[in-house]
Amino acid sequence: MIQRYYLLGKPNSGKTLLFNRLTESEKKVANYSGATTVENKALIPGSQIELIDLPGFYSSEVFSDDEKLALSKASQTQNADTGFLYVIEALKLKSGLINALTLIKKLSIDINKVQFVFNMIDELELNKINLPQNEIESILKRPCHFVSALTKKNLTELKMNLLSLDTFPNLSIEDLESIQNNLSSLKLTPTSSFALKNSTRLDRYLLSPLWGSVFFIFIMSALFQSIFSWSSPFMDAIEWSLSGISQGVAGVLGEGFWANFFIDGIITGFGAFVIFTPQIFILTFIIKCLEASGYLARATIICHKSLRFFGLSGESFIPLLSSHACAIPGILAAKSIKSKKEKWITMLCLPLTVCSARLPVYALLIYMFIPPIYYLGGLFGSQGLAFLSLYLFGITLTLIGSFLLSRTLIPNKGQDPFILELPSYRWPEFFNIAKTSFKVCIQFIKDAGPMIFFANLGLWFLAQFPLSQTQFSESYLARMGRWLTPLMEPLGLAWEHGVALLTSFLARETFVSTLSTIYSSKNDDPMALKELLIQSQSLTWASGLALIVFFAIALQCVSTLAILKKELPKKFSVTMIFIVYLFAAYTLAWMTYQIFS
């Protein structure tokens, strides 16, 4: 028979990391509230014990759907084969226990089914805090486990003892009050305030209106600068490798249909997407380091007041930042927002942020129009600053959209309380974060790669056939593009860009690989797309800006539309959302071209 344990506790108590360690699975973990927004379940390997990780909650007064799910499960699940593991951060032992006992009493949970897990004892050792484990277990009269999910300390003992409840007496709900009273006699040496002293000192600056804002701007600027500066050597290495592979294939197959098929149809199309994975890795790595350090929770506090003006709250900051990797995890993270109004606005506006799928397009245009000029000894570069400006443009569009939605379609009906418990500062586990970031890149390639591969393969065939053609302009692809010419000309774009835009509605990433397929069909150097575009003179400053505006606004992602349809109420028509985004994108792109031309 399977013994089930529900994991309960506050957000940021280390529940999900503990779940991952015990079940040897890999769910999302972060050092901020709202990191786990769905119910996860898995068996502990080699046992008949199933763990169920529920969303964290602060009290029995709930606002978000996740908190309602957790409290509903906790209060309704009273089966004989079901128990509870209440996870408490060891540095906040007293407050965590008081909160836990209060909730157990309010929810009428059978105290005899509860075991307490005091997590993060590595931080106690780091700060030289002695925890009287025997005294704590004597006061609670329940099994107590002292572990570190991060360092895996005492996890083996926890697995072995999960079914050992025989030595503890049965307690009634009335016993909880005496237990709470006895907690006042519990002494920690030295007190936990000593451990939090450094955090308090840092927060005086990082949460101040002046220095906190300055540091926040510096961190965000460094984030976007690093995407270009750190990724350039890796991107150059990938481009060099792909060029070498293309030359090797050409040396073996010579000239002809099959050589063009492998070089132009496969290597060029897929390579034009893979080359930007270093930027995705670096973006993911830095964001996860900020999460693990505890700084993102502070950034949430800093942004709260400003976001309120635009109809959002500090809770929207994490989804907004997550969507810079991909809008889909941002939308899922937005599920933890307590206010339904703010949740819907956040979800509707997240597609306006600069996701990683736009990186290939923006990088290509920046490489074309912005020469590499460096300042302050190479610390800042013109291309990095241009990249930062595009991110700021996406953020501005997001805030404008949320401002309009909050005052028109989704009027304000009052503000829900904003509750956030600041975590302690911690050193990120850089190796584990690097592994996670690498897996994000691999998953990104797996998810987008097949679509891009087959899309580019189809485009290559359209560019090559009919075989009787003597010029590329007579191919099926060129004919298709000319049908789009009336729509592209008002934006200053050529038919080639129209074809690339059309394919990008399957996945934004295919825009660059489509252009690679088209232009490599007209040139003997398939890897030098930037030079090919410059030689074609099909893009000017004005048309390039119009293209950026269109890409920044148009909702060119089928997966994002699918997740919006799933998460938004039925009153929001996904088809109408797509049309509104497309109309706004085309209109503003046309205005941009008319102004700058």
Phi and psi in degrees as a GROMACS rama.xvg file:
@    title "Ramachandran Plot"
@    xaxis  label "Phi"
@    yaxis  label "Psi"
@TYPE xy
-81.6442  128.134  ILE-2
-94.9278  123.927  GLN-3
-105.226  139.652  ARG-4
-127.87  126.546  TYR-5
-90.903  131.918  TYR-6
-90.3919  118.282  LEU-7
-114.698  161.27  LEU-8
151.789  172.612  GLY-9
-70.4838  158.397  LYS-10
-58.8403  144.934  PRO-11
72.6459  19.6196  ASN-12
-90.968  -0.827942  SER-13
88.881  17.4674  GLY-14
-58.9802  -50.0975  LYS-15
-68.711  -37.8318  THR-16
-65.0278  -40.3411  LEU-17
-61.0809  -43.5841  LEU-18
-57.8259  -46.1898  PHE-19
-61.95  -42.8102  ASN-20
-66.2093  -43.7993  ARG-21
-71.5759  -36.7815  LEU-22
-97.8427  -4.6115  THR-23
57.5578  40.3205  GLU-24
-114.259  179.168  SER-25
-135.212  85.1235  GLU-26
-95.7472  163.61  LYS-27
-66.0618  132.381  LYS-28
-127.946  137.391  VAL-29
-152.376  157.77  ALA-30
-92.6292  54.4987  ASN-31
-158.983  162.386  TYR-32
-70.9918  146.013  SER-33
87.2405  12.1527  GLY-34
-69.2052  -33.0213  ALA-35
-112.046  117.436  THR-36
-118.274  2.2587  THR-37
-134.855  164.948  VAL-38
-80.5234  123.431  GLU-39
-111.454  141.071  ASN-40
-139.888  145.094  LYS-41
-166.839  154.261  ALA-42
-83.8418  145.049  LEU-43
-72.8383  124.207  ILE-44
-54.9222  136.157  PRO-45
77.2031  17.0186  GLY-46
-144.871  174.991  SER-47
-107.97  33.4502  GLN-48
-108.313  123.01  ILE-49
-107.375  130.003  GLU-50
-102.785  139.623  LEU-51
-125.597  113.497  ILE-52
-90.9143  114.188  ASP-53
-98.2215  155.759  LEU-54
-58.2458  148.058  PRO-55
-76.3583  156.216  GLY-56
-149.566  150.631  PHE-57
-89.7636  -35.6094  TYR-58
-155.585  -179.47  SER-59
-78.1989  -9.00298  SER-60
-85.6423  104.323  GLU-61
-109.086  154.674  VAL-62
-129.807  -41.9559  PHE-63
-87.1432  161.68  SER-64
-64.346  -34.5594  ASP-65
-63.6835  -44.4259  ASP-66
-64.479  -39.3836  GLU-67
-61.596  -40.2243  LYS-68
-61.3565  -46.8803  LEU-69
-63.6295  -47.2045  ALA-70
-67.3308  -36.859  LEU-71
-63.6751  -44.4539  SER-72
-63.2801  -43.5556  LYS-73
-65.2909  -38.558  ALA-74
-83.1529  -27.1813  SER-75
-95.6313  -16.9405  GLN-76
-92.3889  102.147  THR-77
-133.721  35.3442  GLN-78
-74.5376  161.681  ASN-79
-66.2977  -30.1242  ALA-80
-97.0599  20.1283  ASP-81
-121.438  135.187  THR-82
-133.402  179.327  GLY-83
-131.495  136.073  PHE-84
-109.935  110.982  LEU-85
-94.795  112.542  TYR-86
-91.8864  128.465  VAL-87
-129.557  135.357  ILE-88
-70.0594  125.028  GLU-89
-62.2195  -33.3364  ALA-90
-66.5326  -22.2532  LEU-91
-118.546  49.4002  LYS-92
-62.0487  -51.3258  LEU-93
-64.1038  -51.5077  LYS-94
-63.3182  -36.5313  SER-95
-65.8917  -40.0006  GLY-96
-68.5386  -42.0787  LEU-97
-60.7636  -44.1442  ILE-98
-62.2638  -42.7747  ASN-99
-64.9343  -47.4096  ALA-100
-66.1468  -36.2139  LEU-101
-63.2755  -44.0794  THR-102
-68.1596  -40.2011  LEU-103
-58.6739  -40.4353  ILE-104
-69.8317  -44.9044  LYS-105
-65.5259  -36.2179  LYS-106
-89.5407  -0.200682  LEU-107
57.0451  39.9109  SER-108
-78.3171  137.915  ILE-109
-67.2904  111.371  ASP-110
-60.2957  -24.7403  ILE-111
-72.0303  -12.6498  ASN-112
-97.6543  2.52532  LYS-113
-102.528  134.29  VAL-114
-120.998  144.112  GLN-115
-102.842  134.397  PHE-116
-118.95  114.642  VAL-117
-95.7783  108.204  PHE-118
-94.8321  164.003  ASN-119
68.253  37.6619  MET-120
-69.4615  -14.9304  ILE-121
-62.1709  -31.8133  ASP-122
-72.8898  -30.6028  GLU-123
-63.5334  -44.8966  LEU-124
-65.3177  -38.5908  GLU-125
-62.3439  -36.7131  LEU-126
-97.7276  11.5818  ASN-127
56.6119  45.8234  LYS-128
-104.112  126.392  ILE-129
-91.0566  126.05  ASN-130
-106.018  117.791  LEU-131
-75.6949  83.8945  PRO-132
-64.1604  -42.9707  GLN-133
-64.2225  -39.8297  ASN-134
-64.9472  -40.7898  GLU-135
-63.0204  -46.3865  ILE-136
-65.8856  -32.7826  GLU-137
-68.807  -38.8044  SER-138
-69.2262  -45.0305  ILE-139
-77.2569  -27.9389  LEU-140
58.2623  29.6095  LYS-141
-135.512  158.057  ARG-142
-59.0278  131.381  PRO-143
-125.035  131.689  CYS-144
-119.314  130.498  HIS-145
-113.123  108.338  PHE-146
-135.162  168.824  VAL-147
-130.72  107.511  SER-148
-65.3892  -28.1646  ALA-149
-69.6208  -48.5233  LEU-150
-94.6863  -3.31941  THR-151
69.6656  17.2581  LYS-152
-69.9652  131.753  LYS-153
65.9554  11.755  ASN-154
-69.6119  -35.8176  LEU-155
-62.4784  -43.0017  THR-156
-63.322  -37.4258  GLU-157
-62.0131  -44.5017  LEU-158
-59.7066  -41.7659  LYS-159
-70.8019  -28.9802  MET-160
-97.8458  0.622768  ASN-161
-61.8147  -29.2141  LEU-162
-98.7973  3.43093  LEU-163
-95.0306  91.1128  SER-164
-117.41  1.94037  LEU-165
-67.5662  -31.0819  ASP-166
-83.0479  1.90229  THR-167
-109.838  137.805  PHE-168
-72.7998  157.079  PRO-169
-74.5778  136.753  ASN-170
-117.354  153.475  LEU-171
-104.917  169.764  SER-172
-65.1382  -25.2887  ILE-173
-70.2872  -24.842  GLU-174
-68.4171  -16.847  ASP-175
-64.2457  -36.6274  LEU-176
-65.248  -41.334  GLU-177
-67.275  -35.3336  SER-178
-63.6873  -43.5977  ILE-179
-62.0501  -39.9897  GLN-180
-64.9261  -37.5281  ASN-181
-70.1316  -19.3777  ASN-182
-64.8148  -25.3912  LEU-183
-64.18  -23.7562  SER-184
-84.3962  -6.44615  SER-185
-73.5253  127.935  LEU-186
-116.738  136.837  LYS-187
-113.224  135.04  LEU-188
-124.829  119.389  THR-189
-71.2736  176.09  PRO-190
-67.8157  160.276  THR-191
-66.3782  -18.9651  SER-192
-62.6621  -28.2507  SER-193
-62.9275  -41.2229  PHE-194
-67.8922  -29.1115  ALA-195
-94.4667  4.27551  LEU-196
-61.1436  -44.898  LYS-197
-64.1592  -38.6094  ASN-198
-62.3095  -42.137  SER-199
-63.5865  -41.5639  THR-200
-63.4848  -43.7785  ARG-201
-65.3009  -39.7069  LEU-202
-66.2434  -23.1534  ASP-203
-59.3486  -30.6672  ARG-204
-98.1601  -46.1537  TYR-205
-71.3471  -19.1254  LEU-206
-107.705  4.05701  LEU-207
-75.8719  149.213  SER-208
-56.8495  -38.3675  PRO-209
-84.4946  -65.599  LEU-210
-68.7057  -31.5699  TRP-211
-64.0206  -40.7397  GLY-212
-68.0616  -40.3891  SER-213
-62.4215  -45.6873  VAL-214
-65.9102  -38.5039  PHE-215
-61.478  -45.637  PHE-216
-63.4185  -40.668  ILE-217
-62.0655  -45.0055  PHE-218
-62.9606  -45.1001  ILE-219
-65.8951  -38.8294  MET-220
-64.5099  -44.3879  SER-221
-63.0071  -35.9427  ALA-222
-58.5266  -49.3692  LEU-223
-78.1083  -28.7419  PHE-224
-63.6817  -41.2258  GLN-225
-66.8942  -28.2305  SER-226
-57.5411  -39.4262  ILE-227
-85.2821  -49.1162  PHE-228
-64.6423  -48.3751  SER-229
-76.1767  -27.59  TRP-230
-84.4758  -19.9665  SER-231
-54.8085  -49.1227  SER-232
-60.1068  -38.6585  PRO-233
-70.1296  -38.695  PHE-234
-65.7914  -39.8496  MET-235
-63.2383  -39.269  ASP-236
-64.8238  -41.5267  ALA-237
-64.1191  -44.564  ILE-238
-62.4147  -40.8415  GLU-239
-63.5664  -41.3217  TRP-240
-64.7638  -44.6838  SER-241
-65.569  -37.3748  LEU-242
-64.2655  -40.418  SER-243
-64.124  -40.3147  GLY-244
-63.6275  -42.7258  ILE-245
-62.148  -41.7913  SER-246
-66.2783  -37.6839  GLN-247
-64.7014  -41.7191  GLY-248
-64.1782  -42.2153  VAL-249
-62.9544  -36.1904  ALA-250
-68.1683  -32.1745  GLY-251
-81.8364  -45.3135  VAL-252
-93.4715  -15.1833  LEU-253
70.5076  -143.123  GLY-254
-105.697  155.924  GLU-255
134.715  -173.381  GLY-256
-60.5835  -48.9895  PHE-257
-70.683  -33.6128  TRP-258
-63.641  -44.9583  ALA-259
-63.7013  -35.6631  ASN-260
-61.8613  -49.5074  PHE-261
-71.9682  -39.8886  PHE-262
-77.6493  -52.7121  ILE-263
-84.2068  -37.171  ASP-264
-80.8561  -35.9577  GLY-265
-108.392  -58.9802  ILE-266
-65.3569  -47.8587  ILE-267
-66.2726  -48.2241  THR-268
-63.0139  -47.553  GLY-269
-73.6617  -35.6228  PHE-270
-64.5315  -32.9864  GLY-271
-65.7633  -19.0444  ALA-272
-94.4331  -43.674  PHE-273
-61.6881  -30.5632  VAL-274
-61.7221  -19.1299  ILE-275
-98.6028  3.10619  PHE-276
-64.3221  -30.3048  THR-277
-58.3862  -35.8894  PRO-278
-66.909  -38.6208  GLN-279
-65.6614  -41.0867  ILE-280
-61.7534  -46.8131  PHE-281
-66.1041  -42.214  ILE-282
-60.4559  -46.6987  LEU-283
-64.8268  -42.6547  THR-284
-61.5434  -45.9537  PHE-285
-68.9714  -43.0769  ILE-286
-61.1599  -41.8562  ILE-287
-70.0278  -31.6596  LYS-288
-65.44  -41.084  CYS-289
-65.3367  -37.2812  LEU-290
-62.1421  -50.8193  GLU-291
-66.4215  -30.6509  ALA-292
-72.9242  -20.9447  SER-293
97.3827  -2.68388  GLY-294
-73.6938  -31.4626  TYR-295
-60.9398  -34.3094  LEU-296
-63.0057  -39.3506  ALA-297
-66.3032  -40.3306  ARG-298
-61.6766  -33.3709  ALA-299
-61.9212  -42.6603  THR-300
-63.6038  -44.0019  ILE-301
-61.1223  -39.7366  ILE-302
-83.2249  -12.983  CYS-303
-57.7381  -51.3318  HIS-304
-63.3379  -41.4506  LYS-305
-66.6451  -41.6017  SER-306
-67.8276  -28.1522  LEU-307
-58.115  -38.6656  ARG-308
-61.1427  -31.397  PHE-309
-95.1666  11.8319  PHE-310
88.2052  10.6583  GLY-311
-115.383  -166.489  LEU-312
-147.194  178.462  SER-313
-60.3237  -25.6807  GLY-314
-64.853  -20.4406  GLU-315
-79.814  -14.0918  SER-316
-64.0169  -45.0744  PHE-317
-62.0723  -48.5893  ILE-318
-59.2788  -38.7536  PRO-319
-63.7077  -42.2177  LEU-320
-71.2469  -39.9546  LEU-321
-62.1788  -33.9016  SER-322
-70.828  -9.86459  SER-323
-71.561  -17.0979  HIS-324
-87.647  -48.7593  ALA-325
-164.149  141.44  CYS-326
-67.7163  -26.3182  ALA-327
-65.2821  -52.308  ILE-328
-63.3844  -28.3981  PRO-329
-64.0775  -42.7072  GLY-330
-65.436  -41.1726  ILE-331
-66.2601  -37.6489  LEU-332
-66.2794  -30.2705  ALA-333
-68.0867  -14.7339  ALA-334
-63.071  -23.4397  LYS-335
-82.2365  -5.34145  SER-336
-67.7631  129.168  ILE-337
-69.2031  -44.1691  LYS-338
-76.4524  125.8  SER-339
-63.3046  -39.2925  LYS-340
-59.5879  -50.5703  LYS-341
-65.7108  -34.5786  GLU-342
-63.4048  -47.1604  LYS-343
-65.8138  -42.9003  TRP-344
-62.1796  -44.2193  ILE-345
-60.3576  -46.4257  THR-346
-62.4818  -40.6114  MET-347
-69.2927  -29.3048  LEU-348
-97.168  -13.4756  CYS-349
-58.1113  -35.6832  LEU-350
-60.8897  -13.153  PRO-351
-81.5319  -15.2088  LEU-352
-71.5404  159.935  THR-353
-83.7556  97.1221  VAL-354
-81.5556  167.564  CYS-355
-64.8788  -22.2998  SER-356
-67.6144  -22.5149  ALA-357
-84.4303  -13.9471  ARG-358
-55.2471  -46.0238  LEU-359
-58.1922  -40.1542  PRO-360
-68.4068  -49.5686  VAL-361
-63.9332  -41.214  TYR-362
-62.8104  -41.9973  ALA-363
-60.654  -46.0875  LEU-364
-68.4485  -36.5998  LEU-365
-66.7873  -43.2213  ILE-366
-61.6018  -31.7202  TYR-367
-73.7585  -44.5722  MET-368
-106.307  -18.178  PHE-369
-110.352  112.64  ILE-370
-70.2387  147.296  PRO-371
-75.4722  99.0208  PRO-372
-116.759  133.225  ILE-373
-114.946  147.116  TYR-374
-126.644  158.242  TYR-375
52.8581  49.1341  LEU-376
68.5559  27.2947  GLY-377
90.877  0.721583  GLY-378
-66.2602  -38.8738  LEU-379
-122.002  146.653  PHE-380
-132.394  155.504  GLY-381
-63.4158  -38.1396  SER-382
-69.2516  -38.6685  GLN-383
-64.693  -39.837  GLY-384
-65.6921  -38.2961  LEU-385
-64.1725  -39.6422  ALA-386
-63.9781  -42.1964  PHE-387
-60.9967  -39.5797  LEU-388
-64.3695  -34.0192  SER-389
-69.4943  -37.7264  LEU-390
-64.1142  -42.1052  TYR-391
-64.3822  -35.3368  LEU-392
-62.855  -44.0747  PHE-393
-63.9297  -40.3831  GLY-394
-63.8941  -40.656  ILE-395
-62.3444  -44.1708  THR-396
-61.0344  -40.4528  LEU-397
-62.3189  -43.8548  THR-398
-69.0737  -39.1038  LEU-399
-63.3791  -43.7393  ILE-400
-61.9709  -43.5179  GLY-401
-67.8854  -34.6868  SER-402
-62.075  -45.9015  PHE-403
-67.8023  -41.4697  LEU-404
-65.1323  -40.2351  LEU-405
-68.4439  -19.0129  SER-406
-112.811  1.5978  ARG-407
-127.873  -81.9046  THR-408
-71.7546  -33.9512  LEU-409
-123.171  79.4676  ILE-410
-65.2153  154.984  PRO-411
-74.0692  126.928  ASN-412
-116.373  30.6779  LYS-413
106.698  155.671  GLY-414
-104.605  132.89  GLN-415
-80.2128  155.743  ASP-416
-65.535  146.828  PRO-417
-106.312  110.435  PHE-418
-117.978  126.57  ILE-419
-150.012  123.138  LEU-420
-95.2478  120.993  GLU-421
-73.1524  129.468  LEU-422
-78.1223  163.963  PRO-423
-72.1678  153.424  SER-424
-71.7187  138.716  TYR-425
-140.148  149.794  ARG-426
-74.6951  127.797  TRP-427
-65.1222  149.782  PRO-428
-85.777  91.3129  GLU-429
-62.002  -37.7575  PHE-430
-65.3465  -45.7905  PHE-431
-64.9493  -37.9525  ASN-432
-65.6861  -39.5999  ILE-433
-62.8973  -40.7272  ALA-434
-61.4099  -44.3346  LYS-435
-63.7824  -42.8093  THR-436
-64.031  -39.013  SER-437
-63.5281  -40.6618  PHE-438
-65.1697  -34.5202  LYS-439
-61.1856  -42.9306  VAL-440
-64.459  -43.9247  CYS-441
-62.3134  -44.1428  ILE-442
-64.5679  -37.254  GLN-443
-62.0435  -42.6846  PHE-444
-67.3966  -40.2274  ILE-445
-64.3035  -40.8213  LYS-446
-72.7528  -45.0046  ASP-447
-92.4059  -25.1192  ALA-448
-57.5015  -51.7469  GLY-449
-58.3527  -42.8279  PRO-450
-62.6142  -44.8892  MET-451
-65.5733  -41.5096  ILE-452
-59.5225  -52.1604  PHE-453
-71.459  -32.6349  PHE-454
-63.957  -44.3171  ALA-455
-71.6648  -33.4118  ASN-456
-63.7707  -43.5838  LEU-457
-62.8906  -40.9535  GLY-458
-63.8358  -38.5859  LEU-459
-63.2577  -43.1164  TRP-460
-63.6351  -40.3775  PHE-461
-63.5883  -31.8972  LEU-462
-77.5987  -24.4276  ALA-463
-92.5339  -26.4207  GLN-464
-103.561  154.245  PHE-465
-68.3441  147.484  PRO-466
-63.7002  -17.7435  LEU-467
-78.2216  -4.79102  SER-468
-66.2357  147.074  GLN-469
-105.513  -18.9072  THR-470
-135.522  153.311  GLN-471
-61.2372  -32.3797  PHE-472
-64.6363  -11.5805  SER-473
-96.9669  0.824948  GLU-474
-74.6739  164.923  SER-475
-61.2994  -37.7383  TYR-476
-64.3427  -40.5239  LEU-477
-67.3237  -37.9693  ALA-478
-65.3573  -41.3284  ARG-479
-61.3796  -41.9951  MET-480
-63.4061  -36.5382  GLY-481
-67.1895  -24.8914  ARG-482
-64.9507  -28.5958  TRP-483
-88.5123  -5.39288  LEU-484
-55.8169  -43.3382  THR-485
-59.4344  -29.0669  PRO-486
-82.0845  -28.2476  LEU-487
-84.203  -33.8199  MET-488
-58.6089  -40.2933  GLU-489
-62.4073  -18.2175  PRO-490
-98.2461  1.32375  LEU-491
75.9278  20.0914  GLY-492
-107.229  155.423  LEU-493
-93.4713  173.087  ALA-494
-64.5573  -30.3632  TRP-495
-58.8816  -40.5391  GLU-496
-68.3765  -32.4509  HIS-497
-63.6537  -42.4814  GLY-498
-63.2851  -43.3807  VAL-499
-64.3322  -38.5814  ALA-500
-65.7676  -38.3957  LEU-501
-62.9279  -45.6883  LEU-502
-70.1513  -26.1944  THR-503
-69.0358  -13.564  SER-504
-73.9928  -15.4195  PHE-505
-77.6823  -41.19  LEU-506
-165.369  129.294  ALA-507
-55.5483  -32.1099  ARG-508
-61.4603  -24.969  GLU-509
-72.2463  -9.83702  THR-510
-58.5734  -50.3852  PHE-511
-68.2946  -44.6767  VAL-512
-66.7348  -30.1389  SER-513
-66.6675  -45.3114  THR-514
-61.2963  -36.8794  LEU-515
-61.4215  -42.5652  SER-516
-64.6049  -43.6933  THR-517
-66.0522  -51.1271  ILE-518
-75.8064  -28.4302  TYR-519
-70.1158  -21.5625  SER-520
-73.6188  -15.6943  SER-521
-112.144  6.77527  LYS-522
-151.907  152.665  ASN-523
-85.673  -2.68811  ASP-524
-117.613  83.6037  ASP-525
-70.6118  -20.6425  PRO-526
-86.6982  -16.319  MET-527
-95.4127  66.0447  ALA-528
-64.0624  -38.1821  LEU-529
-59.5328  -48.2854  LYS-530
-65.1047  -35.3133  GLU-531
-64.7505  -41.7601  LEU-532
-66.7634  -39.5753  LEU-533
-64.1781  -42.4706  ILE-534
-64.9412  -34.459  GLN-535
-70.8412  -21.8291  SER-536
54.8348  30.3092  GLN-537
-86.3975  -14.3005  SER-538
-119.39  130.734  LEU-539
-111.723  176.859  THR-540
-56.0368  -45.6845  TRP-541
-66.4566  -45.2448  ALA-542
-71.1516  -32.7192  SER-543
-64.0423  -42.3617  GLY-544
-65.1212  -39.8998  LEU-545
-62.1591  -39.3767  ALA-546
-64.801  -40.5581  LEU-547
-62.7152  -44.8628  ILE-548
-61.711  -43.0621  VAL-549
-62.0639  -46.2386  PHE-550
-67.0853  -30.9185  PHE-551
-70.666  -24.9765  ALA-552
-110.922  -41.2461  ILE-553
-61.4806  138.623  ALA-554
-89.6542  84.1711  LEU-555
-100.454  51.0456  GLN-556
-146.687  109.94  CYS-557
-64.1749  -37.8608  VAL-558
-64.5958  -39.6465  SER-559
-65.0596  -41.3402  THR-560
-61.7837  -39.2585  LEU-561
-65.604  -41.6602  ALA-562
-72.5531  -32.3304  ILE-563
-65.1164  -40.5911  LEU-564
-62.2234  -35.2762  LYS-565
-75.4087  -39.1498  LYS-566
-93.4363  -26.1484  GLU-567
-85.5047  152.431  LEU-568
-62.3257  162.128  PRO-569
-63.8755  -21.6975  LYS-570
-68.271  -15.1284  LYS-571
-94.4108  112.551  PHE-572
-82.9342  117.929  SER-573
-65.2222  -34.9583  VAL-574
-62.4515  -43.4444  THR-575
-66.2096  -38.3924  MET-576
-59.8262  -44.4842  ILE-577
-61.2022  -44.3732  PHE-578
-65.6909  -42.0065  ILE-579
-62.677  -45.4073  VAL-580
-60.182  -44.9345  TYR-581
-65.484  -43.8013  LEU-582
-63.1136  -44.6609  PHE-583
-63.8399  -40.0501  ALA-584
-63.6354  -46.5391  ALA-585
-67.4671  -42.8668  TYR-586
-63.1203  -47.8655  THR-587
-70.1164  -32.5671  LEU-588
-65.7583  -40.7631  ALA-589
-63.1437  -43.9091  TRP-590
-63.0471  -39.7989  MET-591
-61.8128  -45.3518  THR-592
-65.0747  -40.7432  TYR-593
-64.6214  -37.1445  GLN-594
-71.557  -46.8672  ILE-595
-87.6012  -11.929  PHE-596
